[in-house]
Amino acid sequence: MRAYGDRLYYGSGEIFIIDLEKGQTLHKIETPNRSARFPHAQFIDAVAVDEEHQRMYTTDGYFLMCMRLPE
């Protein structure tokens, strides 16, 4: 779980991005890797946020991913 700005980022099956002021879910991101080959792929734990480059890093249990922070 990581707070950055007015948002909270955490993984629980998907990546959830929550507006801290309103308590609303702004984004819910599913892994693009869930398939017959990787049936258990899901975002489970940590989300790291790189504030300087506006990226978040996480893993879905199979791959390490770097994603641009959503607006």
C-alpha positions as CSV (number, residue, x, y, z in Angstrom):
1,M,0.0,0.0,0.0
2,R,1.4,3.4,-1.0
3,A,0.0,6.9,-0.5
4,Y,1.1,9.5,-3.1
5,G,-0.4,12.9,-3.3
6,D,-4.1,12.6,-2.7
7,R,-4.3,9.0,-3.8
8,L,-3.7,5.6,-2.3
9,Y,-2.4,2.7,-4.4
10,Y,-2.7,-0.9,-3.3
11,G,-2.9,-4.4,-4.8
12,S,-5.7,-6.9,-3.9
13,G,-6.3,-9.0,-7.0
14,E,-6.3,-5.8,-9.0
15,I,-4.5,-2.5,-8.5
16,F,-6.9,0.0,-6.8
17,I,-6.3,3.7,-6.8
18,I,-8.4,5.5,-4.2
19,D,-9.0,9.2,-3.8
20,L,-8.0,9.8,-0.2
21,E,-10.3,12.9,0.2
22,K,-13.5,11.3,-1.1
23,G,-12.8,7.6,-0.5
24,Q,-13.8,6.8,-4.0
25,T,-12.1,4.2,-6.3
26,L,-10.6,6.2,-9.2
27,H,-9.0,3.3,-11.1
28,K,-9.1,-0.5,-10.9
29,I,-6.4,-2.1,-13.0
30,E,-6.4,-5.8,-13.9
31,T,-3.2,-7.6,-15.0
32,P,-3.0,-8.1,-18.8
33,N,-1.2,-11.4,-18.2
34,R,-4.1,-13.5,-16.8
35,S,-4.6,-16.3,-19.4
36,A,-4.7,-20.1,-19.7
37,R,-0.9,-20.0,-19.5
38,F,-0.9,-17.8,-16.3
39,P,-4.3,-18.5,-14.7
40,H,-3.3,-17.3,-11.3
41,A,-1.8,-13.9,-12.4
42,Q,-3.1,-11.1,-10.1
43,F,-1.8,-8.1,-8.3
44,I,-1.4,-9.2,-4.7
45,D,0.9,-7.1,-2.7
46,A,3.2,-4.1,-3.0
47,V,2.9,-1.2,-5.2
48,A,5.9,1.2,-5.4
49,V,5.5,4.7,-6.8
50,D,8.3,6.6,-8.5
51,E,7.3,10.2,-8.0
52,E,10.0,11.7,-10.2
53,H,9.1,9.6,-13.3
54,Q,5.3,9.2,-12.5
55,R,5.5,5.4,-12.7
56,M,4.3,2.6,-10.4
57,Y,5.9,-0.8,-10.1
58,T,4.2,-4.0,-9.1
59,T,4.2,-7.7,-9.8
60,D,1.3,-10.0,-10.8
61,G,3.2,-13.1,-9.5
62,Y,4.7,-13.8,-12.9
63,F,6.1,-10.5,-14.2
64,L,7.4,-7.3,-12.7
65,M,5.6,-4.3,-14.3
66,C,6.2,-0.7,-14.7
67,M,3.2,1.4,-15.5
68,R,2.5,5.1,-16.1
69,L,0.4,6.6,-13.2
70,P,-3.1,7.2,-14.5
71,E,-4.4,10.8,-14.5
